[in-house]
Amino acid sequence: MTGTTTTAARKNGRSPEEPEHVLDTAPDPRPGLRAYLEVKRAALLARRQAQRTAPVTEPNRLRARTKAEERSGVRRIRIRHHQILSDSPLDFAGYDLGPASPEIQLGVLSSCLTHVFLIQAADLRIPLDSLEVEVQADQDPRAGEPGFEQVPIYPHNISYTVHITSPAAKERIRELHETVERKCPIYNLLSNPQHITGRVVLTGSPQEI
């Protein structure tokens, strides 16, 4: 019997004296967000230290550029070295190759809320195992037509739902939520009135309309 055990142990790549471990020491196949939050916290502290060492003297200038593709009309959004496609549905001369602009806006809000939840959870040392943010809004295609003059042409009745798995107490999750709403850039962008300027330039001409 001993010889059989020794042979089996050697076939399994361990010595006969080495105890057999089954699943108790196996890594967690779904470690959740806690390990990532530790990395996020280290990055956050490093950024703060860098800002103290070399304070920022002017705001960042953010840029996005979109070009309508010839023949298809697909909108190719370029942001730094990234690209996002925006398109119309099939019934509006599109190919449905990407979300429409209002849908992208909701996605931007959900992405920003998610990111700020991660940042603040790392900063406040609140453990999270899972995080998902769903954003909804209404957009009425009848807006501006007779009888619907008062209906906004833009997405409205915006709401979001955060799905969190965490062992933290409800008071700490409430603290996290309140902090996120104070510090989320896109949430505050949409919550407050904005002033936008615009101009039109004719290609190949210095003339501005």
C-alpha positions as CSV (number, residue, x, y, z in Angstrom):
1,M,0.0,0.0,0.0
2,T,2.9,2.3,0.9
3,G,4.6,1.7,-2.5
4,T,1.3,2.5,-4.3
5,T,1.0,5.8,-2.4
6,T,4.6,6.7,-3.1
7,T,4.1,6.0,-6.8
8,A,0.9,8.1,-7.0
9,A,2.6,11.0,-5.2
10,R,5.5,11.0,-7.6
11,K,3.1,11.0,-10.5
12,N,1.4,14.1,-9.1
13,G,4.7,15.9,-8.9
14,R,5.2,15.9,-5.1
15,S,7.3,13.9,-2.7
16,P,5.8,11.1,-0.6
17,E,6.3,13.1,2.6
18,E,4.5,16.2,1.2
19,P,0.9,16.5,2.4
20,E,-1.8,16.5,-0.2
21,H,-3.7,19.8,-0.5
22,V,-6.9,19.9,-2.4
23,L,-8.8,23.3,-2.6
24,D,-8.0,25.0,0.7
25,T,-5.0,26.8,-0.6
26,A,-6.3,27.4,-4.1
27,P,-6.5,31.1,-5.1
28,D,-9.9,32.7,-5.1
29,P,-11.2,32.5,-8.7
30,R,-13.3,35.6,-8.1
31,P,-11.2,38.0,-5.9
32,G,-13.6,40.9,-6.5
33,L,-12.5,44.5,-6.3
34,R,-10.7,44.6,-3.0
35,A,-7.2,43.9,-4.4
36,Y,-7.7,46.5,-7.1
37,L,-8.8,49.1,-4.6
38,E,-5.5,48.6,-2.8
39,V,-3.7,49.4,-6.1
40,K,-6.0,52.3,-6.7
41,R,-5.3,53.7,-3.3
42,A,-1.6,53.5,-3.8
43,A,-1.9,55.3,-7.1
44,L,-4.2,58.0,-5.5
45,L,-1.7,58.6,-2.7
46,A,1.2,58.8,-5.3
47,R,-0.7,61.3,-7.4
48,R,-1.4,63.5,-4.3
49,Q,2.3,63.4,-3.4
50,A,3.3,64.3,-6.9
51,Q,0.9,67.3,-6.8
52,R,2.3,68.5,-3.6
53,T,5.8,68.2,-5.0
54,A,5.0,69.9,-8.3
55,P,1.7,71.7,-7.9
56,V,-0.5,72.1,-11.0
57,T,-0.4,75.7,-12.3
58,E,-3.2,75.5,-15.0
59,P,-6.1,73.4,-15.9
60,N,-5.9,70.5,-18.4
61,R,-7.4,71.3,-21.8
62,L,-9.5,68.3,-22.8
63,R,-10.2,67.7,-26.5
64,A,-12.5,65.5,-28.6
65,R,-12.9,65.5,-32.3
66,T,-15.5,63.8,-34.5
67,K,-15.6,63.4,-38.2
68,A,-18.5,62.1,-40.3
69,E,-17.3,59.2,-42.4
70,E,-17.9,59.6,-46.2
71,R,-20.8,57.5,-47.6
72,S,-21.8,56.0,-44.3
73,G,-22.2,59.1,-42.1
74,V,-20.7,57.1,-39.2
75,R,-19.3,59.5,-36.5
76,R,-15.8,58.6,-35.5
77,I,-14.9,60.2,-32.2
78,R,-11.2,60.6,-31.6
79,I,-10.0,61.3,-28.0
80,R,-6.2,61.2,-27.7
81,H,-5.2,57.8,-29.2
82,H,-8.7,56.3,-28.7
83,Q,-11.6,56.0,-31.1
84,I,-15.3,55.5,-30.4
85,L,-17.9,54.9,-33.1
86,S,-21.3,56.6,-32.9
87,D,-24.0,55.7,-35.4
88,S,-27.7,55.9,-36.2
89,P,-30.1,53.0,-36.1
90,L,-31.1,51.2,-39.3
91,D,-34.3,53.2,-39.7
92,F,-32.5,56.5,-39.7
93,A,-29.9,56.0,-42.5
94,G,-27.4,54.3,-40.2
95,Y,-25.8,51.0,-39.8
96,D,-26.1,50.7,-36.0
97,L,-22.3,50.3,-35.7
98,G,-22.3,52.2,-32.4
99,P,-24.5,53.9,-29.9
100,A,-26.2,57.2,-30.6
101,S,-24.8,60.4,-29.0
102,P,-27.4,60.5,-26.2
103,E,-26.7,56.9,-25.3
104,I,-22.9,57.7,-25.2
105,Q,-23.7,60.5,-22.8
106,L,-25.5,58.1,-20.4
107,G,-22.5,55.8,-20.8
108,V,-20.1,58.6,-19.9
109,L,-22.1,59.3,-16.8
110,S,-22.2,55.7,-15.7
111,S,-18.5,55.3,-16.4
112,C,-17.6,58.5,-14.4
113,L,-19.8,57.5,-11.5
114,T,-18.2,54.0,-11.5
115,H,-14.7,55.4,-11.5
116,V,-15.4,57.9,-8.7
117,F,-17.0,55.2,-6.6
118,L,-13.7,53.2,-7.0
119,I,-11.6,56.3,-6.2
120,Q,-13.5,57.2,-3.1
121,A,-13.9,53.6,-1.9
122,A,-10.1,53.4,-2.1
123,D,-9.6,56.7,-0.4
124,L,-12.1,56.0,2.4
125,R,-10.9,52.4,2.8
126,I,-14.4,51.0,2.1
127,P,-14.1,47.4,0.7
128,L,-16.1,46.6,-2.4
129,D,-16.5,43.2,-4.0
130,S,-18.5,44.3,-7.0
131,L,-19.7,47.5,-8.5
132,E,-22.1,48.3,-11.4
133,V,-23.8,51.6,-12.2
134,E,-26.9,51.7,-14.5
135,V,-28.1,55.0,-15.9
136,Q,-31.5,55.7,-17.5
137,A,-33.1,58.7,-19.1
138,D,-36.1,59.6,-21.3
139,Q,-35.9,61.1,-24.8
140,D,-39.1,61.8,-26.6
141,P,-38.8,61.9,-30.5
142,R,-41.9,64.1,-30.5
143,A,-40.2,66.9,-28.7
144,G,-40.8,70.3,-30.3
145,E,-43.6,69.1,-32.5
146,P,-47.2,70.5,-32.2
147,G,-48.5,69.6,-28.8
148,F,-45.1,68.7,-27.5
149,E,-43.4,72.1,-27.6
150,Q,-42.5,71.9,-23.9
151,V,-40.9,68.5,-24.1
152,P,-37.1,68.7,-23.9
153,I,-35.2,67.7,-27.0
154,Y,-32.4,66.4,-24.8
155,P,-32.3,63.3,-22.5
156,H,-34.2,64.1,-19.3
157,N,-35.5,62.4,-16.1
158,I,-32.0,61.1,-15.7
159,S,-31.6,58.5,-12.9
160,Y,-28.9,56.1,-11.9
161,T,-28.8,52.9,-9.7
162,V,-25.6,51.6,-8.1
163,H,-25.3,47.9,-7.4
164,I,-22.7,47.3,-4.8
165,T,-21.5,44.1,-3.0
166,S,-19.7,45.1,0.2
167,P,-19.3,44.0,3.8
168,A,-19.2,47.6,4.9
169,A,-21.9,49.0,7.1
170,K,-24.8,51.0,5.6
171,E,-23.5,54.2,7.1
172,R,-20.2,53.8,5.3
173,I,-21.9,53.1,2.0
174,R,-24.1,56.2,2.5
175,E,-20.9,58.2,3.2
176,L,-19.4,56.8,0.0
177,H,-22.4,57.7,-2.0
178,E,-22.6,61.3,-0.7
179,T,-18.9,61.8,-1.4
180,V,-19.2,60.5,-4.9
181,E,-22.0,62.9,-5.8
182,R,-19.9,65.8,-4.5
183,K,-16.8,64.8,-6.5
184,C,-18.0,63.1,-9.7
185,P,-17.1,65.6,-12.6
186,I,-19.7,64.4,-15.1
187,Y,-22.5,64.1,-12.5
188,N,-21.9,67.7,-11.5
189,L,-21.5,68.8,-15.1
190,L,-25.0,67.5,-15.9
191,S,-26.4,68.8,-12.6
192,N,-25.4,72.4,-13.1
193,P,-26.0,74.9,-15.9
194,Q,-23.2,75.2,-18.4
195,H,-22.2,77.9,-20.9
196,I,-21.1,76.6,-24.3
197,T,-19.6,78.7,-27.1
198,G,-19.4,77.6,-30.7
199,R,-18.2,78.7,-34.1
200,V,-18.2,77.5,-37.7
201,V,-15.1,77.7,-40.0
202,L,-15.2,77.0,-43.7
203,T,-12.6,74.5,-44.7
204,G,-9.8,75.9,-46.7
205,S,-10.8,79.5,-45.9
206,P,-10.0,81.8,-43.1
207,Q,-13.7,82.9,-43.2
208,E,-15.6,82.2,-40.0
209,I,-19.4,82.1,-40.0
